[in-house]
C-alpha cells in the first residue's frame, strides 16, 4: 500500500474537523477558539505564520475578554512563539504526541462487532463511562458539533459494558477521541480492540489514514498505539498563563 503519513499540520486540521470548537475567531495571525468546557484543544489559540509582540498581546486580551485562560497551542513550527511565551511567564502544559497509521492496518485487527457496538448518539452507559473518566457534557457537546461522518463505540468485556470511544472523519482522515476504559477492565486488550473497531468503521467511510493524539506522559496509551503499528508523526504542547 502506498501510504504517506500525515504532517503535523494535517493532523491539527483533522483535530479541528473532528473535535471542533464552538466558535473560531481571527486575531491577526492567530486563530482563537471558544471551547465552552470542551477541553484545551478547543480553547487554545494557534499561530498561522509569525506574530509581533503587539499581535500576541491582542490575542491575549481577546482570550481574557472571552473569559478563557491565555492558552496557546505550540507545534514544531512555532519555536519563536514558544520562546516569547516562556519569557512572558507562560508554563508548558500537557505535551501531546500525534499518531497515525494506514486505516487498513488497524482495521485488519477488528473483531467484527464482537467487542464494540456502534451508536449514532451517546447511550446512557457511554455517558456514565465517559463521566467517570472526566469526559463531561462540554466534551459531549464537541462530539455533537462535528459535521462529518462520526460514530460512538461501546466496548464490552463479555456482556459487560466496559469502554466508550468516539471516532470521526475529516476528508479521508479518521481520528479517534475520548477512548475511555473503565478501571476494572483495563489491561485486558479492550483498548486495542476498540481502536481496531474504530478503524474498521473508518474504512467503511473511505478513510485512508487513522490518527489520534495522546498526552505524551500517558505512556500506557502511547505504548498501546505503537503496539498497534501506529507511527509517531509529530508533537505539540500548550503554553498557559493564568
ZALUM-491581 format. One record per atom (N, C-alpha, C): x negated, y negated, z negated; residue in one letter. Coordinates in steps of 0.001 Angstrom, whole numbers, padded with zeros to 6 digits, always signed. Each point is the difference from the previous one (the first is absolute). Layout:
XYZA ...
// end
This chain:
-000846+001196+000000X +000846-001196+000000X -000874-001236+000000X +000301-000959+000881X -000758-001230+000088X +000627-001029-000930X -000456-000019-001243X +000573-000877-001026X -001041-001009-000438X +000388-001255-000075X -000895-001046-000455X +000504-000530-001332X -000823+000009-001038X +000464-000492-001306X +000354-001474+000063X +001009-000414-000744X +000396-001412-000005X -001042-000862-000705X -000010-001271+000348X -000860-000962-000674X +000664-000475-001288X -000783-000702-000828X +000578-000599-001208X +001174-000906+000361X -000179-000815+001037X +001059-000929+000406X +001264+000751+000401X -000149+001115+000700X +001162+000785+000409X +000692+000636-001204X -000779+000456-000974X +000597+000553-001214X +000797-001075-000731X -000556-001202-000098X +000696-001074-000699X +001271-000405+000737X -000013+000051+001330X +001224-000258+000763X +001054+001070-000285X -000461+001248-000132X +000923+001091-000313X +000572-000156-001403X -000831-000470-000939X +000509-000280-001347X +001115-001027+000068X -000232-001100+000719X +001031-001038+000104X +001261+000526+000676X -000165+000886+000982X +001158+000516+000715X +000812+001004-000785X -000649+000756-000868X +000686+001073-000726X +000288-000344-001457X -000659-001022-000518X +000193-000437-001388X +000088-001530+000018X +001101-000536+000569X +000076-001427+000302X +000334-000886-001205X -000561-001184+000020X +000350-001018-000991X +001424-000487+000240X +000552-000654-001015X +001340-000571+000151X -000021-001167+000983X -001082-000799-000041X -000162-001110+000938X -001475-000227+000259X -000300-000569+001159X -001365-000351+000382X -000060-001500+000276X -001113-000617-000410X -000203-001419+000226X -001400-000221+000564X -000148-001003+000851X -001317-000411+000476X -000453-001213-000788X -001250+000065-000470X -000635-001134-000661X -001380-000153+000626X -000098-000830+001038X -001246-000087+000744X -000358+001364+000561X -001229+000496-000268X -000405+001306+000519X +000461+001176-000863X +000744-000272-001046X +000451+001059-000910X +001434+000432+000311X +000250+001305-000171X +001361+000524-000050X +000334+000243-001464X +001047-000654-000482X +000445+000172-001379X +001241+000884-000009X +000131+000785-001058X +001103+000947-000104X +000772-000221-001289X +001314+000099+000094X +000853-000025-001185X +000394+001429-000325X -000371+000464-001187X +000117+001421-000304X +001271+000450-000677X +000637-000870-000811X +001201+000390-000748X -000223+001307-000765X -001096+000079-000763X -000305+001155-000854X -000253+001285+000796X -000435-000152+001250X -000294+001173+000817X -001432+000469-000076X -000820-000639-000853X -001384+000407-000154X -000967-000985+000629X -001290+000281-000178X -001043-000914+000467X -000040-000116+001525X +000218+001120+000698X -000122-000026+001459X +000940-001012+000638X +001174-000185-000584X +000982-000906+000599X -000001-001367-000668X -000985-000250-000852X -000078-001285-000695X -001308-000726+000263X -000901+000597+000761X -001341-000551+000182X -000099-000855+001253X -000896-000980-000062X -000337-000810+001170X -001135+000674+000753X +000065-000030+001330X -001085+000548+000812X -000480-001058+000983X -001287+000046+000299X -000644-001012+000833X -000141+000499+001428X +000358-000847+000937X -000177+000281+001416X -001068-000953+000543X -001241+000451+000041X -001089-000850+000472X -000797-000563-001157X -000192-001312-000044X -000769-000640-001060X +000825-001131-000596X -000410-000434-001206X +000778-001014-000703X -000919-001029-000648X +000458-001231-000031X -000705-001048-000716X +000426+000013-001459X -000742-000706-000837X +000363-000092-001409X +001380-000624-000158X +000306-001000+000831X +001311-000642-000082X +001111+000988+000336X -000225+000864+000985X +001018+000981+000382X +000182+001058-001076X -001098+000389-000659X +000112+000943-001117X +000824-000628-001120X -000287-001260-000308X +000746-000694-001040X +001480-000112+000334X +000309-000264+001268X +001406-000096+000410X +000709+001337-000167X -000688+001100+000348X +000594+001328-000172X +000237+000294-001477X -000941-000380-000852X +000173+000206-001438X +001223-000760-000522X +000138-001240+000401X +001131-000808-000479X +001329+000564+000485X +000015+000508+001218X +001247+000571+000522X +000380+001269-000758X -000966+000838-000311X +000301+001208-000770X +000558-000353-001375X -000593-001009-000652X +000512-000426-001298X +001402-000566+000128X +000262-000744+001077X +001337-000544+000227X +001020+001104+000251X -000467+001139+000530X +000868+001158+000214X +000197+000805-001272X -000599-000476-001118X +000055+000697-001285X -000632+001382+000099X -001120+000061+000732X -000782+001230+000102X -001427-000280-000422X -000703+001035-000464X -001410-000201-000353X -000833-000322+001234X -001130-000642-000227X -000941-000277+001088X -000727+001312+000310X +000394+000628+001086X -000449+001347+000336X -000355+000060+001480X -001230+000382+000291X -000476+000103+001372X -000415+001440+000293X +000351+000474+001190X -000467+001301+000474X -001274-000225+000798X -001051+000731-000356X -001325-000190+000607X -000414+001279+000712X -000199-000082+001328X -000542+001155+000724X -001427-000283+000438X -000585+000868+000798X -001420-000125+000314X -000319-001221+000843X +001017-000608+000622X -000229-001198+000805X +000033-001277-000833X +000301+000139-001295X +000219-001183-000843X -001108-000227-001017X -001226+000333+000366X -001099-000123-000951X -000203-001412-000510X +000101-000990+000874X -000204-001389-000426X +001086-000423-000983X +001255+000350+000292X +001092-000330-000916X -000186+000707-001332X -000433+001232+000040X -000226+000771-001226X -000976-000732-000915X -001074-000508+000573X -001007-000706-000793X +000548-001308-000549X +000753-000726+000811X +000592-001257-000461X +000941+000254-001179X +000833+001017+000122X +000948+000297-001072X -000720+000438-001273X -001067+000761+000149X -000782+000373-001186X -000534-001247-000682X -000508-000932+000790X -000534-001239-000563X +001092-000839-000664X +001238+000191+000413X +001120-000751-000565X +000636+000729-001191X -000607+001103-000442X +000472+000679-001195X +000978+001125+000232X +000165+000410+001248X +000883+001128+000305X -000690+001318-000370X +000782+000956-000470X -000530+001325-000325X +000469+001018+001038X -000792+001039+000160X +000353+001083+000916X +001055+000879-000640X +001016+000363+000780X +001054+000899-000471X +000172+001135+000986X +000068+001197-000496X +000478+001180+000713X -000601+000186+001393X -001304+000304+000084X -000534+000395+001315X +000795+001169+000568X +000267-000064+001292X +000870+000958+000679X -000757+000649+001150X +000188+001300+000176X -000575+000737+001124X +001089+000318+001016X -000350-000140+001283X +000928+000305+001084X -000351+001365+000580X +001010+000804+000271X -000211+001331+000573X +000868+000169+001238X -000512+000754+000966X +000774+000292+001210X -000448+001333+000579X +000887+000597+000775X -000291+001267+000676X +000964+000143+001161X -000329+000848+000973X +001004+000316+001022X +001241+000583-000677X +001159-000480+000352X +001226+000470-000655X +000164+001508+000138X -000383+000548+001137X +000152+001435+000223X -000857+000840-000912X -001161-000517-000403X -000888+000742-000894X +000694+000286-001328X +000699-000985-000527X +000685+000177-001272X +001315+000750+000168X +000715-000290+001086X +001290+000656+000232X -000152+001504+000135X -001159+000459+000464X -000234+001437+000158X +000040+000733-001335X -000143-000745-001107X +000014+000607-001329X +001379-000068-000664X +001000-000494+000726X +001349-000121-000552X +000613+001372-000256X +000750+000089-001086X +000641+001266-000366X +001455+000087+000485X +000322-000785+001003X +001281+000124+000730X +001223-000105-000894X +000039-001043-000816X +001179-000256-000809X +000109+000807-001273X -000985+000837-000283X +000078+000829-001207X -000351-000776-001257X -000676-001137+000157X -000467-000761-001156X +000641-001378-000070X +000253-000634+001137X +000476-001381+000012X +001315-000131+000754X +000932-000729-000593X +001294-000286+000604X +000016-001471+000412X +000446-000281+001219X +000058-001382+000492X +001313-000657-000408X -000078-001304-000209X +001198-000764-000323X -000129-001407+000586X +001074-000523+000578X -000032-001338+000569X +000027-001081-001068X +000477+000305-001165X +000075-000958-001105X -000477+000706-001271X -000472-000763-000981X -000503+000642-001224X +001099+000691-000789X -000178+001287-000250X +000916+000737-000851X -000215-000411-001459X +000974+000280-000839X -000113-000364-001413X -001247+000620-000630X -000282+001255+000317X -001165+000653-000585X -001295-000626+000510X -000017-000463+001256X -001179-000716+000505X -000231-001279-000795X +001099-000731-000247X -000124-001236-000777X -000576+000289-001386X +000421+001103-000596X -000504+000361-001322X -001492+000311+000051X -000404+000771+001003X -001411+000359+000133X -000842-001252+000242X +000450-000858+000917X -000747-001224+000285X -000039-000925-001214X +001135-000134-000674X +000045-000880-001163X -000982+000457-001077X -000092+001309-000214X -000936+000536-000989X -001445-000309+000366X -000271-000170+001303X -001350-000329+000462X -000224-001482+000197X +000938-000836-000442X -000157-001439+000103X +000439-000588+001328X +000709+000780+000811X +000505-000477+001292X +001468-000346-000196X +000263-001277-000264X +001330-000430-000376X +000776-000649+001122X +001055-000752-000341X +000888-000579+001009X -000699-000898+001013X -001004-000759-000430X -000708-000871+000929X -000658+000761+001127X -000596+001125-000318X -000652+000808+001035X +001022+000767+000842X +001104+000412-000612X +001062+000626+000792X +000581-000994+001005X +000041-001274-000386X +000480-001026+000920X -000948-000169+001181X -001299+000179-000244X -000972-000045+001104X +000312+001107+001005X +000238+001203-000494X +000322+001122+000887X +001244-000299+000823X +000996-000603-000632X +001251-000313+000697X -000218-001051+001083X -000982-000891-000193X -000245-001070+000970X -000665+000478+001279X -000736+001081-000052X -000741+000467+001173X +000952+000251+001162X -000347-000519+001189X +000902+000022+001148X -000136+001242+000883X -001179+000600+000023X -000222+001120+000913X +000510+001316-000557X -000236+001090+000727X +000370+001321-000504X -000651+000276-001352X +000751+000606-000887X -000511+000275-001345X +000808+001128-000619X -000581+000644-000989X +000735+001006-000750X -000593+000100-001390X +000746+000623-000886X -000450+000259-001362X +000003+001500-000210X -000928+000454-000804X -000185+001429-000203X +000139+000346-001476X +000771+001025-000279X +000100+000562-001342X -000783+001303-000014X -001033+000042-000805X -000822+001202-000098X +000471+000920-001099X -000143+001307+000225X +000487+000984-000965X -001083+001031-000318X +000010+000449-001214X -000751+001189-000419X +001051+001061-000281X +000134+000983+000886X +001127+000924-000088X +001280-000770+000249X +000929+000044-000937X +001251-000756+000116X -000008-001251-000866X -001162-000364-000529X -000081-001123-000925X -000509-001254+000702X +000747-001110-000012X -000500-001257+000564X -001267-000431-000734X -001035-000335+000738X -001288-000251-000643X -000770-001173+000589X +000441-000547+001128X -000747-001098+000605X +000859-000783+000973X -000464-001221+000303X +000696-000846+000967X -001026-000769+000809X +000345-000323+001237X -000895-000758+000870X +000818-000708+001063X -000618-000993+000615X +000626-000793+001064X -001004-000114+001141X +000467+000182+001226X -000867-000103+001174X +000746-000788+001064X -000737-000839+000733X +000629-000849+001007X -000936-000179+001186X +000575-000447+001119X -000731-000170+001251X -000227-001470+000313X -001153-000269+000615X -000303-001303+000590X -000669+000289+001336X +000734-000164+001085X -000513+000425+001299X -000195+001507+000004X -001198+000441+000372X -000312+001437-000003X -000764+000412-001252X -000002-000880-001007X -000690+000285-001253X +001014+000237-001105X -000198+001059-000767X +000832+000278-001173X -000809-000295-001242X +000686-000431-001036X -000688-000244-001272X +000822+000554-001149X -000689+000692-000894X +000609+000569-001195X -000162-000973-001162X +001071-000197-000753X -000015-000865-001179X +000695+000714-001151X -000267-000482-001207X +000785+000373-001187X +000093+001502-000214X -001101+000711+000240X -000030+001427-000322X -000167+000149-001505X +001008+000529-000640X -000004+000143-001452X +000371+001427-000366X -000887+000662-000738X +000239+001365-000479X +000196-000056-001510X +001033+000640-000489X +000253+000012-001432X -001168+000669-000728X -000419-000550-001142X -001198+000504-000691X -000008+001508-000231X +001136+000572-000335X +000046+001438-000293X -000249+000859+001235X +000066-000599+001184X -000113+000777+001231X -001226-000392+000840X -000912-000741-000606X -001208-000370+000725X -000984+001166+000034X -000908-000071+000951X -001033+001029+000197X +000596+001361+000372X +001132-000048+000686X +000629+001230+000485X +000112+000012+001526X -000629-000966+000642X +000024-000047+001464X +001150-000773+000593X +000831-000631-000849X +001172-000681+000531X -000381-001272+000755X -000995-000723-000477X -000419-001206+000704X -000464+000306+001408X -000767+001060+000142X -000460+000438+001325X +001191+000378+000874X +000916+000778-000557X +001148+000477+000777X +000902-001155+000429X +000195-000985-000873X +000856-001125+000348X -000653-000906+001042X -001316-000156-000083X -000701-000782+001019X +000129+000672+001355X -000147+001315+000033X +000153+000730+001258X +001431-000101+000524X +000984+000052-000901X +001403-000127+000420X +000269-001386+000565X -000616-001022-000594X +000149-001358+000520X -000602-000108+001396X -001143+000642+000214X -000625-000019+001320X +000845+000736+001026X +000656+001082-000406X +000868+000734+000929X +001165-000875+000444X +000570-000736-000944X +001052-000946+000368X -000547-001046+000974X -001206-000509-000285X -000591-001035+000843X -000227+000493+001428X -000414+001238+000150X -000186+000574+001337X +001315-000049+000780X +001094+000289-000663X +001312-000036+000656X +000362-001410+000475X -000588-001013-000648X +000255-001386+000396X -000995-000502+001048X -000909+000870+000422X -000980-000383+001010X -001303-000538-000540X -000279+000239-001278X -001226-000519-000606X -001244+000667+000569X -001016-000790+000219X -001324+000501+000365X -000921+000017-001221X +000168-001021-000870X -000851-000151-001174X +000840+000029-001261X -000524+000662-001019X +000626+000031-001314X -000969-000659-000971X +000483-000942-000771X -000904-000773-000845X +000618-000258-001365X -000833-000459-000917X +000439-000405-001325X -001121-000796-000650X +000325-000672-001075X -001003-000703-000788X +000124+000468-001442X -001129+000062-000699X -000010+000486-001374X -000994-000815-000812X +000339-000267-001244X -000931-000688-000886X -001262+000853-000118X -001138-000604+000264X -001262+000753+000055X -000305+000701-001320X +000387-000620-001110X -000265+000602-001313X +000816+001262-000240X +001029+000234+000786X +000809+001220-000133X -000721+001110+000756X -001009+000535-000621X -000860+000985+000673X +000757+001287+000345X +001012+000346-000800X +000762+001213+000301X +000749-000166+001323X +000648-001145+000181X +000747-000237+001240X -000942-000088+001191X -001085-000737-000155X -000948-000140+001113X -000605+001348+000370X -000264+000822-001012X -000522+001335+000268X +000997+000865+000748X +001281-000136-000364X +001046+000750+000689X +000033-000362+001475X -000055-001282+000311X +000117-000417+001394X -001214+000444+000810X -001164-000018-000596X -001181+000507+000705X +000119+001508+000220X +000553+000687-001009X +000196+001453+000128X +000944+000325+001153X +000952-000888+000249X +000942+000194+001098X -000628-000275+001363X -001204-000533+000007X -000666-000316+001262X +000114-001449+000409X +000503-000845-000898X +000125-001410+000323X -001360-000692-000116X -000173-001008+000799X -001279-000714+000081X +000145-001386-000626X -000996-000382-000804X -000027-001363-000499X -000302-000958+001143X +000856-001001+000186X -000168-000901+001145X -000145-001460-000425X -000113-000262-001289X -000203-001371-000434X +000365-000198-001455X -000201-001214-000444X +000264-000366-001395X +000554-001420-000052X +000703-000283-001054X +000304-001389-000343X +000166-000086-001504X +000014-001218-000503X +000274-000222-001406X +000742-001320-000149X +000412-000272-001196X +000698-001243-000282X -000904-000899-000850X +000187-001296+000161X -000586-000994-000894X +001162-000737-000657X -000009-000044-001337X +001123-000586-000724X -000508-001007-001029X +000775-001058-000158X -000260-000998-001045X +001324-000334-000652X +000070+000197-001305X +001249-000262-000727X +000214-001500-000179X 
// end
